[in-house]
Amino acid sequence: MSIEYVVVSEGEQDEPIELPTEEDGSLLLSTISAQFVGASGLKYRAGGRLRGLRLTEDRVLPPAEGWGAHRYFCAFPRVDIPTATTRPRCSDLIVLGLPWKTGEETVREYFSTFGDLLMVQVKRDTKTGLSKGFGFIKFAEYDAQLRALGRRHMIDGRWCDVRIPNSKDGSSAAHRKVFVGRCTESLTADDLREYFGAFGQVTDVFVPKPFRAFSFVTFLDPEVAQSLCGQDHVIKGVSVNISTASPKREHSGRSQLLGWSLLEGAAPRVYSWPPDAWQHSAHSAHSAHSHSTAPPDAKPYLKYE
């Protein structure tokens, strides 16, 4: 049988191309896909309806009336359209540590290198008009948000942090933050960020100073954080345990203790004590003996039990 040429186009309105048939009159699927990448067969319109051609052993067979009776265009595998929820939406991000002199134009110019911005705002005092040292940004693309999160930024000569703001009740941070116990002084924040970055985007790593044998790691995705809880991990030869952390508020006399405790009710509890709280802790015998005066510097202290 002599070689016949079949007129094929990608779509009904596209410019066609002639493809050669084989000696048995069939058209190889490889011949079609060489011109139209991803094509899985041919179809044609007859009587106002679409009809597909039979595919046997990677060969497209002609219709009963022969190739010349119709014009053909490609059939492609059906691809499910992703739903709107499959791609995360961009969040309003808070920029912490902005220099007082930094305005919105500087913030926009810096973060536009990561992607298009939908919103830039530097918070200012309503009375003085001076910057409060923080602001908010929002990217148009989620990939740009990922690039900006989890790293520090030098803006106007000062290091700034970009984070997802916590909800008012702190639940957002609780779901994304894990408690890393049994740490040693050899494990640095960079070590933890590098190790846990293999599981998901890390937005913050907190290692208390002075050293307290624990750390906190915050992920962008709360599901990643929760999936790690209850596991032991070995990081540079150090076996650490991962637990779920949740915000906890307690009141003791006139002082307020803010911190994180383990959901499982385990023994370790961490409190951030304001400097003046040490003076009021003298209600207990032990506190009166060891903390009768406030520490010399004004920084908060951590108590680990």
SELO-676123 format. One line per field, with one value per residue (C-alpha): residue in three letters; x, y, z. Coordinates in steps of 0.5 Angstrom, whole numbers, plus 500, padded with zeros to 3 digits. Layout:
<atoms>
resn = c(ALA ...)
X = c(X ...)
Y = c(Y ...)
Z = c(Z ...)
</atoms>
This chain:
<atoms>
resn = c(MET SER ILE GLU TYR VAL VAL VAL SER GLU GLY GLU GLN ASP GLU PRO ILE GLU LEU PRO THR GLU GLU ASP GLY SER LEU LEU LEU SER THR ILE SER ALA GLN PHE VAL GLY ALA SER GLY LEU LYS TYR ARG ALA GLY GLY ARG LEU ARG GLY LEU ARG LEU THR GLU ASP ARG VAL LEU PRO PRO ALA GLU GLY TRP GLY ALA HIS ARG TYR PHE CYS ALA PHE PRO ARG VAL ASP ILE PRO THR ALA THR THR ARG PRO ARG CYS SER ASP LEU ILE VAL LEU GLY LEU PRO TRP LYS THR GLY GLU GLU THR VAL ARG GLU TYR PHE SER THR PHE GLY ASP LEU LEU MET VAL GLN VAL LYS ARG ASP THR LYS THR GLY LEU SER LYS GLY PHE GLY PHE ILE LYS PHE ALA GLU TYR ASP ALA GLN LEU ARG ALA LEU GLY ARG ARG HIS MET ILE ASP GLY ARG TRP CYS ASP VAL ARG ILE PRO ASN SER LYS ASP GLY SER SER ALA ALA HIS ARG LYS VAL PHE VAL GLY ARG CYS THR GLU SER LEU THR ALA ASP ASP LEU ARG GLU TYR PHE GLY ALA PHE GLY GLN VAL THR ASP VAL PHE VAL PRO LYS PRO PHE ARG ALA PHE SER PHE VAL THR PHE LEU ASP PRO GLU VAL ALA GLN SER LEU CYS GLY GLN ASP HIS VAL ILE LYS GLY VAL SER VAL ASN ILE SER THR ALA SER PRO LYS ARG GLU HIS SER GLY ARG SER GLN LEU LEU GLY TRP SER LEU LEU GLU GLY ALA ALA PRO ARG VAL TYR SER TRP PRO PRO ASP ALA TRP GLN HIS SER ALA HIS SER ALA HIS SER ALA HIS SER HIS SER THR ALA PRO PRO ASP ALA LYS PRO TYR LEU LYS TYR GLU)
X = c(500 503 504 499 499 494 492 493 492 493 486 480 482 490 494 495 501 501 503 506 502 505 505 499 495 496 499 504 503 510 509 504 507 513 509 504 508 503 498 495 491 486 479 475 468 463 455 457 459 466 469 475 480 482 489 492 499 501 498 492 487 484 476 472 471 479 484 482 474 476 481 484 486 489 487 490 490 485 488 484 483 486 481 483 485 490 495 496 494 499 498 499 506 509 516 519 525 525 529 525 527 525 519 514 518 524 520 517 524 527 522 520 526 522 516 510 507 500 501 506 505 509 506 506 504 498 500 507 507 514 515 513 519 514 510 506 507 503 506 502 505 506 513 515 512 516 522 522 520 525 531 533 533 538 534 537 543 539 537 529 525 519 514 506 503 500 492 490 489 496 493 497 503 502 500 506 511 515 519 525 528 535 539 546 550 553 547 546 540 543 544 536 534 538 536 528 528 528 521 518 519 522 520 523 528 529 535 535 540 543 543 537 537 531 529 523 522 517 514 510 506 502 501 509 510 504 507 514 511 512 519 526 531 538 542 549 550 545 538 533 525 520 513 507 508 502 502 500 498 499 498 502 500 502 506 504 508 508 511 510 508 508 501 502 503 510 515 518 515 518 516 518 519 519 524 520 517 523 522 514 516 519 512 515 521 525 524 525 532 535 531 530 533 532 537 542 540 533 532 527 529 527 526 526 523)
Y = c(500 507 512 517 524 525 533 534 540 541 544 545 552 551 551 543 539 533 527 520 514 507 502 498 505 507 513 512 515 517 521 525 526 528 534 535 534 530 528 521 520 523 526 529 532 528 530 536 531 529 522 519 514 507 506 499 498 505 506 510 507 510 511 506 511 513 518 523 524 528 533 531 534 532 529 530 527 530 534 536 543 544 547 554 551 547 553 557 564 569 572 579 579 583 586 587 591 597 603 609 613 607 609 605 607 604 597 597 597 592 587 588 584 578 579 583 587 588 592 596 599 602 603 610 613 617 623 624 621 617 610 604 600 595 594 590 587 582 579 577 570 565 563 570 570 563 567 572 568 564 569 576 582 588 594 601 598 594 587 586 579 577 573 571 575 570 570 574 568 565 559 560 560 554 550 552 551 545 544 541 538 535 540 541 547 544 545 552 556 555 547 547 551 547 540 542 545 538 537 544 552 554 561 562 558 560 558 561 565 563 556 552 545 546 550 552 551 555 552 556 550 547 540 539 542 537 531 531 531 525 523 523 526 525 532 532 526 529 526 531 530 534 536 540 547 551 558 559 565 564 570 569 575 582 578 575 569 569 562 556 549 542 540 533 535 533 536 542 548 555 562 569 573 581 584 586 579 577 582 580 572 573 570 563 561 559 565 570 567 567 572 578 583 584 582 588 588 590 584 578 572 565 560 552 547)
Z = c(500 498 503 505 508 513 515 522 527 534 535 530 529 528 522 520 518 514 517 513 514 515 509 513 513 520 523 529 535 536 529 532 538 535 532 538 544 549 544 546 539 534 533 528 527 523 523 528 533 535 534 536 532 535 538 537 539 539 532 530 525 520 520 515 510 510 512 506 508 514 517 524 530 537 543 549 556 561 566 572 573 580 585 589 595 592 592 598 599 600 608 610 613 619 618 625 627 621 623 625 618 614 610 605 599 602 604 597 593 598 598 590 589 591 587 586 592 593 600 603 610 615 622 625 631 630 634 632 625 627 625 630 628 624 618 614 606 602 596 589 589 594 591 593 600 601 599 604 610 614 613 615 611 612 611 612 615 620 620 620 620 616 619 619 624 630 631 637 642 639 636 630 633 637 631 627 633 636 642 641 648 650 646 647 647 640 637 634 631 624 625 627 621 616 619 620 613 610 613 611 611 617 619 626 630 638 642 649 652 657 654 657 654 649 643 639 631 628 621 615 615 621 619 618 625 628 624 627 634 639 635 637 632 631 629 629 634 639 640 641 642 639 642 641 644 646 649 656 661 668 674 680 685 682 676 670 667 659 656 653 656 653 651 654 661 661 666 662 663 660 663 661 667 667 671 676 677 681 686 687 687 695 697 697 702 696 692 698 699 692 688 694 689 681 676 674 667 664 660 661 664 663 668 666 671)
</atoms>
